Amino acid sequence: MQSSNHNFQAELQRLVTTMNEHQRQGLLVVARAIAAAAESAPKVPATPAR
């Protein structure tokens, strides 16, 4: 999970560098909303998928 998250971060960073300022501001708003939702989401213990 951690490695895939790092890959996601790297891809996001690459996308951001190719964006213009307007797109970047929009992405920041979305990212903050996602982060806030993740923080307020109930922590459910992960069960191994079979």
C-alpha distances in whole Angstrom, upper triangle without the diagonal:
4,6,5,6,9,10,11,12,14,15,16,18,20,21,22,25,26,27,30,31,31,28,26,28,27,23,23,25,22,19,21,22,18,17,20,19,16,18,20,18,19,16,16,14,12,14,13,14,17
4,6,5,6,9,10,11,12,14,15,16,18,20,21,23,25,26,29,29,30,27,25,26,26,22,22,24,22,18,20,21,18,17,20,20,16,18,21,19,20,17,18,16,14,17,16,17,20
4,5,5,6,9,10,11,12,14,15,17,18,20,21,23,25,28,29,30,27,25,27,26,22,23,25,23,20,22,23,20,19,22,22,19,21,24,22,23,21,21,20,17,19,18,19,21
4,5,5,6,9,10,10,12,14,15,16,18,20,21,23,26,27,28,24,23,25,24,20,21,23,20,17,20,21,17,17,21,20,17,20,22,21,22,20,20,19,17,18,17,17,20
4,5,5,6,9,10,10,12,14,15,16,18,20,21,24,25,25,22,20,22,21,18,18,20,17,14,17,18,14,14,17,17,14,16,19,18,20,18,18,18,16,19,18,19,22
4,5,5,6,9,10,10,12,14,15,17,19,20,23,24,25,22,20,22,22,18,18,21,19,16,18,20,17,16,20,20,17,19,22,21,23,21,22,22,20,22,21,22,25
4,5,5,6,8,10,11,12,14,16,17,19,22,23,24,21,19,22,22,18,19,21,19,16,19,21,18,17,21,21,19,21,24,23,25,23,24,23,21,23,22,22,25
4,5,5,6,8,10,10,12,14,16,17,20,21,22,18,17,19,18,14,15,18,15,13,16,17,14,14,18,18,16,18,21,20,23,21,22,22,20,23,22,22,25
4,5,5,6,9,10,10,12,15,15,18,19,20,17,15,17,17,13,14,16,15,12,14,16,14,13,17,18,16,18,21,21,23,22,23,24,22,25,24,25,28
4,5,5,6,9,10,11,13,15,18,19,21,18,15,18,19,15,16,19,17,15,18,20,17,17,21,22,20,22,25,24,27,25,27,27,25,27,27,27,30
4,5,5,6,9,10,11,13,16,18,19,16,14,17,17,13,15,18,16,14,17,19,17,17,21,21,20,22,25,25,27,26,27,27,25,28,27,26,29
4,5,5,6,9,10,11,14,15,16,13,11,14,13,10,11,14,12,10,14,16,14,14,18,19,17,20,23,22,25,25,26,27,25,28,28,27,30
4,5,5,6,9,10,13,14,16,13,11,14,14,11,12,15,15,12,15,18,16,16,20,21,20,22,25,25,28,27,29,29,28,31,30,30,33
4,5,5,7,9,12,14,16,13,12,15,16,13,14,18,17,15,18,20,19,19,23,24,23,25,28,28,31,30,31,32,30,32,32,31,34
4,5,5,6,10,12,13,10,9,13,13,10,12,15,14,13,17,18,17,18,22,22,22,24,27,27,30,29,31,32,30,32,32,31,34
4,5,5,8,9,11,8,6,10,11,8,10,13,13,12,15,17,16,17,20,21,21,23,26,26,29,29,31,32,31,34,34,33,36
4,6,8,10,12,11,9,12,14,12,13,16,17,15,18,21,20,20,24,25,25,26,29,30,33,33,34,35,34,37,36,36,39
4,7,10,12,10,9,13,14,12,14,17,17,17,20,22,21,22,25,26,26,28,31,31,34,34,36,37,35,38,37,37,39
4,7,8,6,6,10,10,10,12,14,15,15,18,19,19,21,23,24,25,27,29,30,33,33,35,37,35,38,38,37,40
4,6,6,6,9,10,11,12,15,16,16,18,20,21,22,24,26,27,28,30,31,35,35,37,39,38,41,41,40,43
4,6,5,6,9,10,11,13,14,15,17,19,20,21,23,24,25,27,29,30,34,34,37,39,38,41,41,41,44
4,5,5,6,9,10,11,13,14,16,17,19,20,22,23,25,26,28,29,33,34,36,38,37,40,41,40,43
4,5,5,6,9,10,11,12,14,16,16,18,20,21,22,24,26,27,31,31,33,35,34,37,38,37,40
4,5,5,6,9,10,10,12,14,15,16,18,20,21,22,24,25,29,30,32,34,33,36,36,36,39
4,5,5,6,9,10,11,13,14,15,17,19,20,21,23,24,28,29,31,34,33,36,37,37,40
4,5,5,6,9,10,11,13,14,16,17,19,20,22,23,26,28,30,32,32,34,35,35,38
4,5,5,6,9,10,10,12,14,15,16,18,20,21,24,25,27,29,29,31,32,32,35
4,5,5,6,9,10,10,12,14,15,16,18,20,23,24,27,29,28,32,33,33,36
4,5,5,6,9,10,11,12,14,15,17,18,22,23,26,28,28,31,33,33,36
4,5,5,6,9,10,11,12,14,15,16,20,21,23,26,25,28,30,29,33
4,5,5,6,9,10,10,12,14,15,19,19,22,24,23,27,28,28,31
4,5,5,6,9,10,10,12,14,18,19,21,24,24,27,29,29,33
4,5,5,6,9,10,11,12,16,17,20,23,23,26,28,28,32
4,5,5,6,9,10,10,14,15,17,20,20,23,25,25,28
4,5,5,6,9,10,13,14,17,19,19,23,24,25,29
4,5,5,6,9,12,14,17,19,20,24,26,27,30
4,5,5,6,10,12,14,17,18,21,24,24,28
4,6,5,8,9,12,14,15,18,21,21,25
4,6,8,9,12,15,16,20,22,24,27
4,6,9,12,15,17,20,23,24,28
4,6,9,12,14,17,20,21,24
4,6,10,12,15,18,19,23
4,7,9,12,15,17,21
4,6,9,12,14,18
4,6,10,12,16
4,7,9,12
4,6,9
4,6
4
